[in-house]
Amino acid sequence: MGSLFISKEQNVCMYGRYSMQVYSVGMYSSTEEEEEGAESAPASDDKDAVMSAIQSKAKSGPTSFLLKMNFKVGAEKIASSLAESVAPRHSSAGEVEDLKKKIFDGVSATSKGAATKGTEFQFDCTEEGISVTVDGKSQGTIPSAGLGKAFCDVYLDDNGVSPALKDSCVENFCSE
């Protein structure tokens, strides 16, 4: 997967990463958050407990997900796909629609009007909401007590879209 994503100079630590067919995804927290999480971490031989601790820490934020496109996808398709993954995990359809609009607007504003190979999305999740950035340009923040948690669950809950990302997170967490 190469040198995917955020550099160490940005005071963040990678929990895990995985390359799916459409995009690659990396999950990050601040180095302070990771150090606090390591202090209360379960034994590394209990993978379910480790994953539960990672999920809990991610949902209490701040946690960032960085997605990097592996090939071209239209603005509507990528926005709909991400929003549809969040929708069953979040009760406010209006907030999910706002997330979809921010993604769509960010992709539409690019020079190609589509999420081409290399397009980057950053989703900064906190207990207060989620901030959306497309190719380094902020699309704004959606204030919400649950939307950031729901976005984390897209990748971390039992029905997460990338079991391999969860495995990567557990592997990285246990190797420290």
Secondary structure, 3 states (H helix, E strand, C coil): CCCCCCCHHHCEEEEEEEECCCEEEEEEEEHHHHHHHHHCCCCCCCHHHHHHHHHHHHHHCCEEEEEEECCCEEHHHHHHHHHHHHHHHCCCHHHHHHHHHHHHHHHHCCCCCEECCCCEEEEEEECCEEEEEECCEEEEEEECCCHHHHHHHHHHCCCCCCHHHHHHHHHHHHCC
